[in-house]
């Protein structure tokens, strides 16, 4: 589904002569194709939307880090280019949970797996990843899980 949306957006960007958006979409499709090639030898193939979402999440994280580095280095024009790419990437990502939703999901998972101490953090994170893949930033979630154990 996401892959088809990307291809349709690519065609639309070509028709509209939107070079910046077209370049970002082509870059996304190239990364997805690279991931497909990596998985040719894998014994288990993930769901297509899961695969594309993983690629998009990784690309978004890379763009955020680049933006921060460019801003720290005083390269506002490069940061703006990265931000434009990030905006295109985020158009195709599923809606991300906000902090309140993440805390609610963490509380639910903690009760479901019976987590009582920080030693159970691995169980909680594993369950969060299976239930909410692509919907949450697991870097932030890790901090929230740790804080929830007090």
mmCIF file of the C-alpha atoms, coordinates in Angstrom:
data_MODEL
# 
_entry.id   MODEL 
# 
loop_
_atom_site.group_PDB 
_atom_site.id 
_atom_site.type_symbol 
_atom_site.label_atom_id 
_atom_site.label_alt_id 
_atom_site.label_comp_id 
_atom_site.label_asym_id 
_atom_site.label_entity_id 
_atom_site.label_seq_id 
_atom_site.pdbx_PDB_ins_code 
_atom_site.Cartn_x 
_atom_site.Cartn_y 
_atom_site.Cartn_z 
_atom_site.occupancy 
_atom_site.B_iso_or_equiv 
_atom_site.pdbx_formal_charge 
_atom_site.auth_seq_id 
_atom_site.auth_comp_id 
_atom_site.auth_asym_id 
_atom_site.auth_atom_id 
_atom_site.pdbx_PDB_model_num 
ATOM 1   C CA . UNK A 1 1   ? 0.000  0.000   0.000   1.00 0.00 ? 1   UNK A CA 1 
ATOM 2   C CA . UNK A 1 2   ? 2.687  2.521   0.971   1.00 0.00 ? 2   UNK A CA 1 
ATOM 3   C CA . UNK A 1 3   ? 4.812  1.397   -1.973  1.00 0.00 ? 3   UNK A CA 1 
ATOM 4   C CA . UNK A 1 4   ? 1.925  2.090   -4.372  1.00 0.00 ? 4   UNK A CA 1 
ATOM 5   C CA . UNK A 1 5   ? 1.400  5.505   -2.769  1.00 0.00 ? 5   UNK A CA 1 
ATOM 6   C CA . UNK A 1 6   ? 5.083  6.272   -3.334  1.00 0.00 ? 6   UNK A CA 1 
ATOM 7   C CA . UNK A 1 7   ? 4.901  5.296   -6.998  1.00 0.00 ? 7   UNK A CA 1 
ATOM 8   C CA . UNK A 1 8   ? 1.733  7.346   -7.516  1.00 0.00 ? 8   UNK A CA 1 
ATOM 9   C CA . UNK A 1 9   ? 3.360  10.336  -5.804  1.00 0.00 ? 9   UNK A CA 1 
ATOM 10  C CA . UNK A 1 10  ? 6.402  9.926   -8.058  1.00 0.00 ? 10  UNK A CA 1 
ATOM 11  C CA . UNK A 1 11  ? 4.231  10.131  -11.165 1.00 0.00 ? 11  UNK A CA 1 
ATOM 12  C CA . UNK A 1 12  ? 2.353  13.120  -9.748  1.00 0.00 ? 12  UNK A CA 1 
ATOM 13  C CA . UNK A 1 13  ? 5.620  14.918  -8.932  1.00 0.00 ? 13  UNK A CA 1 
ATOM 14  C CA . UNK A 1 14  ? 6.830  14.282  -12.492 1.00 0.00 ? 14  UNK A CA 1 
ATOM 15  C CA . UNK A 1 15  ? 3.632  15.737  -13.942 1.00 0.00 ? 15  UNK A CA 1 
ATOM 16  C CA . UNK A 1 16  ? 3.839  18.772  -11.642 1.00 0.00 ? 16  UNK A CA 1 
ATOM 17  C CA . UNK A 1 17  ? 7.560  19.219  -12.390 1.00 0.00 ? 17  UNK A CA 1 
ATOM 18  C CA . UNK A 1 18  ? 8.278  19.330  -8.644  1.00 0.00 ? 18  UNK A CA 1 
ATOM 19  C CA . UNK A 1 19  ? 11.982 18.465  -8.759  1.00 0.00 ? 19  UNK A CA 1 
ATOM 20  C CA . UNK A 1 20  ? 12.620 18.592  -5.016  1.00 0.00 ? 20  UNK A CA 1 
ATOM 21  C CA . UNK A 1 21  ? 9.736  16.247  -4.151  1.00 0.00 ? 21  UNK A CA 1 
ATOM 22  C CA . UNK A 1 22  ? 10.537 13.968  -7.085  1.00 0.00 ? 22  UNK A CA 1 
ATOM 23  C CA . UNK A 1 23  ? 14.156 13.663  -5.963  1.00 0.00 ? 23  UNK A CA 1 
ATOM 24  C CA . UNK A 1 24  ? 13.128 12.770  -2.419  1.00 0.00 ? 24  UNK A CA 1 
ATOM 25  C CA . UNK A 1 25  ? 10.597 10.188  -3.616  1.00 0.00 ? 25  UNK A CA 1 
ATOM 26  C CA . UNK A 1 26  ? 13.140 8.622   -5.950  1.00 0.00 ? 26  UNK A CA 1 
ATOM 27  C CA . UNK A 1 27  ? 15.593 8.416   -3.062  1.00 0.00 ? 27  UNK A CA 1 
ATOM 28  C CA . UNK A 1 28  ? 12.951 6.680   -0.913  1.00 0.00 ? 28  UNK A CA 1 
ATOM 29  C CA . UNK A 1 29  ? 12.144 4.196   -3.687  1.00 0.00 ? 29  UNK A CA 1 
ATOM 30  C CA . UNK A 1 30  ? 15.860 3.487   -4.162  1.00 0.00 ? 30  UNK A CA 1 
ATOM 31  C CA . UNK A 1 31  ? 16.287 2.737   -0.440  1.00 0.00 ? 31  UNK A CA 1 
ATOM 32  C CA . UNK A 1 32  ? 13.237 0.467   -0.511  1.00 0.00 ? 32  UNK A CA 1 
ATOM 33  C CA . UNK A 1 33  ? 14.657 -1.343  -3.544  1.00 0.00 ? 33  UNK A CA 1 
ATOM 34  C CA . UNK A 1 34  ? 17.995 -1.753  -1.734  1.00 0.00 ? 34  UNK A CA 1 
ATOM 35  C CA . UNK A 1 35  ? 16.152 -3.293  1.207   1.00 0.00 ? 35  UNK A CA 1 
ATOM 36  C CA . UNK A 1 36  ? 14.276 -5.639  -1.162  1.00 0.00 ? 36  UNK A CA 1 
ATOM 37  C CA . UNK A 1 37  ? 17.594 -6.800  -2.581  1.00 0.00 ? 37  UNK A CA 1 
ATOM 38  C CA . UNK A 1 38  ? 19.012 -7.369  0.918   1.00 0.00 ? 38  UNK A CA 1 
ATOM 39  C CA . UNK A 1 39  ? 16.021 -9.553  1.780   1.00 0.00 ? 39  UNK A CA 1 
ATOM 40  C CA . UNK A 1 40  ? 16.208 -11.764 -1.316  1.00 0.00 ? 40  UNK A CA 1 
ATOM 41  C CA . UNK A 1 41  ? 18.285 -14.286 0.569   1.00 0.00 ? 41  UNK A CA 1 
ATOM 42  C CA . UNK A 1 42  ? 16.324 -13.992 3.833   1.00 0.00 ? 42  UNK A CA 1 
ATOM 43  C CA . UNK A 1 43  ? 14.353 -17.030 4.899   1.00 0.00 ? 43  UNK A CA 1 
ATOM 44  C CA . UNK A 1 44  ? 11.447 -14.903 6.087   1.00 0.00 ? 44  UNK A CA 1 
ATOM 45  C CA . UNK A 1 45  ? 9.974  -11.976 4.160   1.00 0.00 ? 45  UNK A CA 1 
ATOM 46  C CA . UNK A 1 46  ? 8.364  -9.189  6.236   1.00 0.00 ? 46  UNK A CA 1 
ATOM 47  C CA . UNK A 1 47  ? 5.052  -7.632  5.258   1.00 0.00 ? 47  UNK A CA 1 
ATOM 48  C CA . UNK A 1 48  ? 5.574  -5.036  2.517   1.00 0.00 ? 48  UNK A CA 1 
ATOM 49  C CA . UNK A 1 49  ? 4.168  -2.104  4.511   1.00 0.00 ? 49  UNK A CA 1 
ATOM 50  C CA . UNK A 1 50  ? 6.312  -3.057  7.510   1.00 0.00 ? 50  UNK A CA 1 
ATOM 51  C CA . UNK A 1 51  ? 9.404  -3.145  5.305   1.00 0.00 ? 51  UNK A CA 1 
ATOM 52  C CA . UNK A 1 52  ? 8.663  0.253   3.719   1.00 0.00 ? 52  UNK A CA 1 
ATOM 53  C CA . UNK A 1 53  ? 7.810  1.781   7.096   1.00 0.00 ? 53  UNK A CA 1 
ATOM 54  C CA . UNK A 1 54  ? 11.116 0.565   8.566   1.00 0.00 ? 54  UNK A CA 1 
ATOM 55  C CA . UNK A 1 55  ? 13.005 2.150   5.679   1.00 0.00 ? 55  UNK A CA 1 
ATOM 56  C CA . UNK A 1 56  ? 11.074 5.416   6.058   1.00 0.00 ? 56  UNK A CA 1 
ATOM 57  C CA . UNK A 1 57  ? 11.640 5.519   9.824   1.00 0.00 ? 57  UNK A CA 1 
ATOM 58  C CA . UNK A 1 58  ? 15.375 4.989   9.359   1.00 0.00 ? 58  UNK A CA 1 
ATOM 59  C CA . UNK A 1 59  ? 15.536 7.697   6.681   1.00 0.00 ? 59  UNK A CA 1 
ATOM 60  C CA . UNK A 1 60  ? 13.578 10.120  8.867   1.00 0.00 ? 60  UNK A CA 1 
ATOM 61  C CA . UNK A 1 61  ? 15.933 9.517   11.772  1.00 0.00 ? 61  UNK A CA 1 
ATOM 62  C CA . UNK A 1 62  ? 18.945 10.137  9.528   1.00 0.00 ? 62  UNK A CA 1 
ATOM 63  C CA . UNK A 1 63  ? 17.421 13.398  8.264   1.00 0.00 ? 63  UNK A CA 1 
ATOM 64  C CA . UNK A 1 64  ? 16.709 14.637  11.801  1.00 0.00 ? 64  UNK A CA 1 
ATOM 65  C CA . UNK A 1 65  ? 20.300 13.945  12.823  1.00 0.00 ? 65  UNK A CA 1 
ATOM 66  C CA . UNK A 1 66  ? 21.619 15.682  9.688   1.00 0.00 ? 66  UNK A CA 1 
ATOM 67  C CA . UNK A 1 67  ? 19.424 18.717  10.297  1.00 0.00 ? 67  UNK A CA 1 
ATOM 68  C CA . UNK A 1 68  ? 20.782 19.005  13.819  1.00 0.00 ? 68  UNK A CA 1 
ATOM 69  C CA . UNK A 1 69  ? 24.390 18.735  12.636  1.00 0.00 ? 69  UNK A CA 1 
ATOM 70  C CA . UNK A 1 70  ? 23.902 21.264  9.836   1.00 0.00 ? 70  UNK A CA 1 
ATOM 71  C CA . UNK A 1 71  ? 22.265 23.728  12.219  1.00 0.00 ? 71  UNK A CA 1 
ATOM 72  C CA . UNK A 1 72  ? 25.067 23.267  14.740  1.00 0.00 ? 72  UNK A CA 1 
ATOM 73  C CA . UNK A 1 73  ? 27.591 23.852  11.953  1.00 0.00 ? 73  UNK A CA 1 
ATOM 74  C CA . UNK A 1 74  ? 25.859 27.017  10.724  1.00 0.00 ? 74  UNK A CA 1 
ATOM 75  C CA . UNK A 1 75  ? 24.734 25.502  7.401   1.00 0.00 ? 75  UNK A CA 1 
ATOM 76  C CA . UNK A 1 76  ? 21.120 26.702  7.338   1.00 0.00 ? 76  UNK A CA 1 
ATOM 77  C CA . UNK A 1 77  ? 20.708 26.098  3.579   1.00 0.00 ? 77  UNK A CA 1 
ATOM 78  C CA . UNK A 1 78  ? 21.724 22.423  3.915   1.00 0.00 ? 78  UNK A CA 1 
ATOM 79  C CA . UNK A 1 79  ? 19.477 22.057  6.965   1.00 0.00 ? 79  UNK A CA 1 
ATOM 80  C CA . UNK A 1 80  ? 16.580 23.435  4.890   1.00 0.00 ? 80  UNK A CA 1 
ATOM 81  C CA . UNK A 1 81  ? 17.277 20.869  2.124   1.00 0.00 ? 81  UNK A CA 1 
ATOM 82  C CA . UNK A 1 82  ? 17.272 18.047  4.670   1.00 0.00 ? 82  UNK A CA 1 
ATOM 83  C CA . UNK A 1 83  ? 14.066 19.411  6.228   1.00 0.00 ? 83  UNK A CA 1 
ATOM 84  C CA . UNK A 1 84  ? 12.383 19.395  2.807   1.00 0.00 ? 84  UNK A CA 1 
ATOM 85  C CA . UNK A 1 85  ? 13.370 15.735  2.352   1.00 0.00 ? 85  UNK A CA 1 
ATOM 86  C CA . UNK A 1 86  ? 12.165 14.935  5.875   1.00 0.00 ? 86  UNK A CA 1 
ATOM 87  C CA . UNK A 1 87  ? 8.785  16.532  5.111   1.00 0.00 ? 87  UNK A CA 1 
ATOM 88  C CA . UNK A 1 88  ? 8.381  14.299  2.052   1.00 0.00 ? 88  UNK A CA 1 
ATOM 89  C CA . UNK A 1 89  ? 9.400  11.200  4.020   1.00 0.00 ? 89  UNK A CA 1 
ATOM 90  C CA . UNK A 1 90  ? 6.948  12.022  6.811   1.00 0.00 ? 90  UNK A CA 1 
ATOM 91  C CA . UNK A 1 91  ? 4.119  12.346  4.264   1.00 0.00 ? 91  UNK A CA 1 
ATOM 92  C CA . UNK A 1 92  ? 4.361  8.585   3.721   1.00 0.00 ? 92  UNK A CA 1 
ATOM 93  C CA . UNK A 1 93  ? 4.896  7.474   7.319   1.00 0.00 ? 93  UNK A CA 1 
ATOM 94  C CA . UNK A 1 94  ? 1.909  6.277   9.335   1.00 0.00 ? 94  UNK A CA 1 
ATOM 95  C CA . UNK A 1 95  ? 0.730  8.747   11.969  1.00 0.00 ? 95  UNK A CA 1 
ATOM 96  C CA . UNK A 1 96  ? 3.155  8.760   14.877  1.00 0.00 ? 96  UNK A CA 1 
ATOM 97  C CA . UNK A 1 97  ? 1.940  8.502   18.460  1.00 0.00 ? 97  UNK A CA 1 
ATOM 98  C CA . UNK A 1 98  ? 2.277  11.580  20.619  1.00 0.00 ? 98  UNK A CA 1 
ATOM 99  C CA . UNK A 1 99  ? 3.781  11.373  24.097  1.00 0.00 ? 99  UNK A CA 1 
ATOM 100 C CA . UNK A 1 100 ? 0.424  10.810  25.835  1.00 0.00 ? 100 UNK A CA 1 
ATOM 101 C CA . UNK A 1 101 ? -0.491 7.952   23.515  1.00 0.00 ? 101 UNK A CA 1 
ATOM 102 C CA . UNK A 1 102 ? 2.957  6.436   23.991  1.00 0.00 ? 102 UNK A CA 1 
ATOM 103 C CA . UNK A 1 103 ? 2.611  6.544   27.780  1.00 0.00 ? 103 UNK A CA 1 
ATOM 104 C CA . UNK A 1 104 ? -0.815 4.877   27.553  1.00 0.00 ? 104 UNK A CA 1 
ATOM 105 C CA . UNK A 1 105 ? 0.550  2.146   25.264  1.00 0.00 ? 105 UNK A CA 1 
ATOM 106 C CA . UNK A 1 106 ? 3.505  1.584   27.604  1.00 0.00 ? 106 UNK A CA 1 
ATOM 107 C CA . UNK A 1 107 ? 1.183  1.290   30.624  1.00 0.00 ? 107 UNK A CA 1 
ATOM 108 C CA . UNK A 1 108 ? -0.988 -1.212  28.755  1.00 0.00 ? 108 UNK A CA 1 
ATOM 109 C CA . UNK A 1 109 ? 1.986  -3.338  27.691  1.00 0.00 ? 109 UNK A CA 1 
ATOM 110 C CA . UNK A 1 110 ? 3.441  -3.252  31.223  1.00 0.00 ? 110 UNK A CA 1 
ATOM 111 C CA . UNK A 1 111 ? 0.218  -4.669  32.656  1.00 0.00 ? 111 UNK A CA 1 
ATOM 112 C CA . UNK A 1 112 ? -0.111 -7.236  29.848  1.00 0.00 ? 112 UNK A CA 1 
ATOM 113 C CA . UNK A 1 113 ? 3.407  -8.654  30.298  1.00 0.00 ? 113 UNK A CA 1 
ATOM 114 C CA . UNK A 1 114 ? 3.399  -8.235  34.087  1.00 0.00 ? 114 UNK A CA 1 
ATOM 115 C CA . UNK A 1 115 ? 6.429  -5.945  34.169  1.00 0.00 ? 115 UNK A CA 1 
ATOM 116 C CA . UNK A 1 116 ? 7.270  -4.778  37.661  1.00 0.00 ? 116 UNK A CA 1 
ATOM 117 C CA . UNK A 1 117 ? 10.881 -3.553  37.577  1.00 0.00 ? 117 UNK A CA 1 
ATOM 118 C CA . UNK A 1 118 ? 13.489 -2.115  35.269  1.00 0.00 ? 118 UNK A CA 1 
ATOM 119 C CA . UNK A 1 119 ? 14.670 -5.707  34.694  1.00 0.00 ? 119 UNK A CA 1 
ATOM 120 C CA . UNK A 1 120 ? 11.506 -6.235  32.627  1.00 0.00 ? 120 UNK A CA 1 
ATOM 121 C CA . UNK A 1 121 ? 12.268 -3.322  30.306  1.00 0.00 ? 121 UNK A CA 1 
ATOM 122 C CA . UNK A 1 122 ? 13.438 -5.645  27.516  1.00 0.00 ? 122 UNK A CA 1 
ATOM 123 C CA . UNK A 1 123 ? 10.130 -7.541  27.566  1.00 0.00 ? 123 UNK A CA 1 
ATOM 124 C CA . UNK A 1 124 ? 8.168  -4.303  27.452  1.00 0.00 ? 124 UNK A CA 1 
ATOM 125 C CA . UNK A 1 125 ? 10.219 -2.880  24.566  1.00 0.00 ? 125 UNK A CA 1 
ATOM 126 C CA . UNK A 1 126 ? 9.944  -6.131  22.570  1.00 0.00 ? 126 UNK A CA 1 
ATOM 127 C CA . UNK A 1 127 ? 6.166  -6.151  22.978  1.00 0.00 ? 127 UNK A CA 1 
ATOM 128 C CA . UNK A 1 128 ? 5.913  -2.461  22.070  1.00 0.00 ? 128 UNK A CA 1 
ATOM 129 C CA . UNK A 1 129 ? 7.876  -3.130  18.881  1.00 0.00 ? 129 UNK A CA 1 
ATOM 130 C CA . UNK A 1 130 ? 5.543  -5.939  17.839  1.00 0.00 ? 130 UNK A CA 1 
ATOM 131 C CA . UNK A 1 131 ? 2.351  -4.018  18.639  1.00 0.00 ? 131 UNK A CA 1 
ATOM 132 C CA . UNK A 1 132 ? 3.300  -0.523  17.503  1.00 0.00 ? 132 UNK A CA 1 
ATOM 133 C CA . UNK A 1 133 ? 5.907  -0.919  14.765  1.00 0.00 ? 133 UNK A CA 1 
ATOM 134 C CA . UNK A 1 134 ? 6.022  2.226   12.662  1.00 0.00 ? 134 UNK A CA 1 
ATOM 135 C CA . UNK A 1 135 ? 3.751  4.168   14.981  1.00 0.00 ? 135 UNK A CA 1 
ATOM 136 C CA . UNK A 1 136 ? 6.217  5.244   17.628  1.00 0.00 ? 136 UNK A CA 1 
ATOM 137 C CA . UNK A 1 137 ? 9.762  6.524   18.001  1.00 0.00 ? 137 UNK A CA 1 
ATOM 138 C CA . UNK A 1 138 ? 11.384 3.746   20.019  1.00 0.00 ? 138 UNK A CA 1 
ATOM 139 C CA . UNK A 1 139 ? 14.232 6.013   21.105  1.00 0.00 ? 139 UNK A CA 1 
ATOM 140 C CA . UNK A 1 140 ? 11.724 8.173   22.965  1.00 0.00 ? 140 UNK A CA 1 
ATOM 141 C CA . UNK A 1 141 ? 9.745  5.112   24.041  1.00 0.00 ? 141 UNK A CA 1 
ATOM 142 C CA . UNK A 1 142 ? 12.812 3.626   25.703  1.00 0.00 ? 142 UNK A CA 1 
ATOM 143 C CA . UNK A 1 143 ? 13.214 6.715   27.867  1.00 0.00 ? 143 UNK A CA 1 
ATOM 144 C CA . UNK A 1 144 ? 9.528  6.723   28.746  1.00 0.00 ? 144 UNK A CA 1 
ATOM 145 C CA . UNK A 1 145 ? 9.611  3.017   29.671  1.00 0.00 ? 145 UNK A CA 1 
ATOM 146 C CA . UNK A 1 146 ? 12.642 3.599   31.889  1.00 0.00 ? 146 UNK A CA 1 
ATOM 147 C CA . UNK A 1 147 ? 10.929 6.590   33.541  1.00 0.00 ? 147 UNK A CA 1 
ATOM 148 C CA . UNK A 1 148 ? 7.726  4.593   34.067  1.00 0.00 ? 148 UNK A CA 1 
ATOM 149 C CA . UNK A 1 149 ? 9.611  2.144   36.282  1.00 0.00 ? 149 UNK A CA 1 
ATOM 150 C CA . UNK A 1 150 ? 10.664 5.082   38.445  1.00 0.00 ? 150 UNK A CA 1 
# 
